[in-house]
Amino acid sequence: YTPAPNTAFLIKKKSGVDRMVEQIALKDLILQQYLLKTIGNEFERIFEPESIGFRKGISRQRAVEMVQAALKAGYQFIIESDVDDFFPSVDLKILTGLLDRYLPQEDHRIKELLTKTIHNGYVLNGQYHERVRGVAQGSPLSPMLANLYLDYFDETIKGWPVRLIRYADDFIILTRTKEEAEEYLSRTESCLSEIGLKIKKEKTGIKHIREGFRFLGIKFENAENVTEFEDEMKPLKKPLYITEPYIFLSLNADAIDICRSKKIIESIPLRRISEIMVMEKSVVSTALLKKCTDAGIPVTLTLNSGYYVTTIKPDSKQYFDTAYVHARAYYALTETENLCMAKEFAAGKLQNYAAFFKQRYAKDQNLFIQQIERTAANIHAASDINQVRGYEGSMAKKIYEQYNSIIENPAFHIKKRDRKTPDPINALLNFGYYLLFTRVNSTVRAVGLNPYLGFLHSPEDNYESFVCDVEELFRSRIDRFIISLINLKAITEADFTPMENQCRISRDAIRKFISQLEKEMERKNTRNTLSLKESIYVQVLVLKKYFTGNGNLSFYRWIV
């Protein structure tokens, strides 16, 4: 066996420095995944509990618990640091020696395959390079090899009277006094130098706990981490949907007049409206737009096909300040923090789908629920964003296939989940996701956040990637709602008209769908203190507080 050279390419970091990522040939990727599956669990047993990165079943919550335990034990000072240019700096001779140390002699074939993989060269800009140092960023083996390489570091510090928490190359060390922190920072540098590594000076510092610090995107303040919510919830109002064409919306004192053919068909006080969603060709008066802006009411314009056009939102210095602070915080995040955020959105989505299946279908879906939960654990152990997206996308496809076992009407069974597939079930899912996206989008914009700065979804693309990230956490709620409509026969195949390249939902069905969705948005059960509408708002608010430096992160979990 001889591996093909990896294909390398350069990606600019937010700092402007190039980072080399390698693409593994398919046959070599299959082999590496096999090797990881074969030896991964064996190495897991030797890793220290202080190492929490890229390990199945371990999320950022472990870091929170470990910090809180250290604080209760009297540790008051913190060393913040990370390893400078870690993956490219790994000494292959040391790494090979570690494999020889831990793998049994009889596993010589596995050792040989690992050695060939580790030393495999790469092609960059058409030129072949031998690998003299470093592990390939893009290989499924690299996270495990990274933890193996740093296990000596973990073991050494474990013998000191300090507390270590390490996620890949990011780490914090908690000490009881400032003098201890200074001493053990020096010893940490010496320990890393023994394996050919060094700390990143510009990211290293010593603080007292009361000064607060960030680790893995979590903000710890006043000796604890707390997610702060606004004391007063946004007044609970209802959105106004315009689902018919040729409607004229005008201002009448402090109310909206809804007119058709020059006749007022309804008048609604502005104080009762949270947002306006225009879903057909209609006219909105400039006086009404100004009043909505003054009153903080977003106006969203869309097409009946489900295509989002824009949101006219309240405009003020405060909103521009928030957008600026959001962008500054976003671009200051490290690659590890970006990856952690993407993992939280992807794993959160799957955990909420597991909650969906547990509600009514747990008996018949137990094995599938376990599969979802395993995939969520794999996401937390993923080494890069492409692996995260791969796990999430693969599981999403299986979830849609599984729906056919719980959708009672065969006419709504999913043959293929595709926005462009012209059948009733895809039309319903598209419409439901479109309403959810619009709700999240208008909320994100209304609080002043930049909707284009995503994590799981690429910020490089020209769409609201951050909104799409938040939307993922709530998709399972929309899916359950749609399946309920089908199984209760509230919507049937008679509500659809097949057309070329699309399947059109009747206007009556659209009204029914929106009416029932608003009830779903308002509904609370005995275990959830917040409705779906409130949960969306609070999630966006939590993200705003995090990016503006006033709160910690948490992600929506569907409690069943």
Secondary structure as UniProt FT lines:
FT   STRAND          6..12
FT   TURN            14..15
FT   STRAND          18..23
FT   HELIX           26..44
FT   TURN            45..46
FT   TURN            49..50
FT   TURN            53..54
FT   TURN            56..57
FT   HELIX           60..72
FT   TURN            73..74
FT   STRAND          77..83
FT   TURN            84..85
FT   HELIX           86..89
FT   HELIX           92..102
FT   HELIX           105..107
FT   HELIX           108..118
FT   STRAND          122..124
FT   TURN            125..126
FT   STRAND          127..129
FT   TURN            137..138
FT   TURN            140..141
FT   HELIX           142..149
FT   HELIX           151..158
FT   STRAND          163..167
FT   TURN            168..169
FT   STRAND          170..175
FT   HELIX           178..193
FT   TURN            194..196
FT   HELIX           201..203
FT   STRAND          205..208
FT   HELIX           209..211
FT   STRAND          213..215
FT   TURN            216..217
FT   STRAND          218..221
FT   TURN            222..223
FT   STRAND          238..242
FT   STRAND          247..252
FT   TURN            253..254
FT   STRAND          255..260
FT   TURN            261..262
FT   STRAND          263..269
FT   HELIX           270..272
FT   STRAND          273..278
FT   STRAND          283..284
FT   HELIX           286..295
FT   STRAND          299..302
FT   TURN            304..305
FT   STRAND          308..312
FT   HELIX           317..332
FT   HELIX           335..381
FT   HELIX           385..402
FT   HELIX           403..405
FT   HELIX           410..412
FT   TURN            419..420
FT   HELIX           424..446
FT   TURN            447..448
FT   TURN            451..452
FT   TURN            459..460
FT   HELIX           465..472
FT   TURN            473..474
FT   HELIX           475..487
FT   TURN            488..489
FT   HELIX           493..495
FT   STRAND          496..499
FT   TURN            500..501
FT   STRAND          502..505
FT   HELIX           507..522
FT   HELIX           532..547
FT   TURN            548..549
//
